[in-house]
Amino acid sequence: MNIKKGQNVIIIAGKDRGKTGKVVLALPKQDKVVVEGINMVNKRIKSRKQNEAGQTVSVATPIHISNVKVAEAAKKVTKAKTAKK
């Protein structure tokens, strides 16, 4: 797995395609990473005390590493091919 915690990555597939973020957690056994602010899911939490209201919290869920590319590698400029005459 070539993606490590703290690296900036670009999402190349899925609902968040084109967004960038920082890797918060790497899960090498599952081949997944958690990216800050990407692949957010609303999770409902029950109240702990009787007079307290329940909450809805946004949580970042893991995304497969095949859908992620390191941002520094993606920014490299390639030479344009010239047409033969």
Secondary structure, 3 states (H helix, E strand, C coil): CCCCCCCEEEECCCCCCCCEEEEEEEECCCCEEEECCCCEEEEEECCCCCCCCCEEEEEECCEEHHHEEEHHHHCCCCCCCCCCC
